[in-house]
Amino acid sequence: MKFKAMVLEAFKEPLQMREFEINELPEGSVLVRTLASGVCGSDVHIAKGEDPRTPVPIILGHEGVGEVIEVVGEKKDINNDPIRPKDRVIWNRGIVCRKCYWCTVAKQPHLCPNRKVYGINMSCKDYPHLLGCYSEAIVLLPEVEVLKLSHDMDPSTVVIASCSGATAMNALDSLTEPLVGKTVVVQGVGPLGIFIAVAVKSLGASTVIVIGGSPERLNVAKDFVDVSLNRRELSEEERRRRVLEITHNRGADIVIEATGDSRALLEGFNLLRRGGTYLVAGVAVPQQPIPFFVYENLVLKGITIQGVWVSDTRHLIQAVNVVSSHSKVFEKLVTHRFRLEQANEALKCVEERKALKAVICFE
């Protein structure tokens, strides 16, 4: 069988359409016809060569939903259900070694230093080639954890669970107290920020405040958050005063960075109450250092800072459940749809922040 894919052959160069032939696959592999591939902001950074993990040539795309074409031997999903042709599936985008300290002792497999990720650090140079979602089909290797989906779920909508959704749930999984009654500030209203806002509200947060610079994105968020602050209309000091007014002059219980920009932390520290928690979830590539006042921002306030790196399989399951419970909200997130041959246009659209969520659709 032959399938087409858009390939990044050199950094900072347009993706090229290529064709790959698939013959024999290892026992336990699943060949999947791609139905939807999310275009993540990380893909833009990868295409520019800003992610040190990425080799070329590579098929980009780590967010995918598909329909099973063939199962080699026997394969069961996370719920121990047999996977068969025509099943719709989503999968954990990362493959961990299951042997290192983080996999076996720390029980933090998402921190596995040997982790392989579809569309990020798995080259298409060698067989079976189809290891990214900007492709008509993808090969799920035997180690991949797969979750069957209902045919009622829109692939374009649920695909966000693969990355932004799973990362959001990993961030919230790190909290040591329930969200019930908490005031949460979310910095950023891209797919990650909006997913976090929906999740924290559904888990009981009493007040959810989002900060962003896009009126269109803030408009999408307004239906399920309590306060929206436009950083292009309000100064940083005005935003701080607004958060203090809402929180009886204390500051937010939790601040979550979902901008992808380290500089957001400089504001975030000033929005957090004494004893609060700061989750840094959006910074996904190396950036310039920021000034950090240890005494004023960390010690005196007694805050907890938690870095959030990718996700584990349980976070994917949680994210799919969130999407399933709030499908109407997440339908609004998908503002742009592209065909496979338009992948370069899709990347440009995301880079220029014209899209809230862009998806390559194959149906």
Helices and strands as residue ranges (DSSP letters): E 2-8, E 16-21, E 30-39, H 41-47, E 58-59, E 63-71, E 88-91, E 94-95, H 101-104, G 109-111, E 116-117, E 137-140, E 146-149, H 155-158, G 159-162, H 164-173, E 183-187, H 191-202, E 207-212, H 215-221, E 227-230, H 236-246, E 252-257, H 264-271, E 272-280, I 294-299, E 304-307, H 313-325, H 327-333, E 334-338, G 340-342, H 343-351, E 357-361
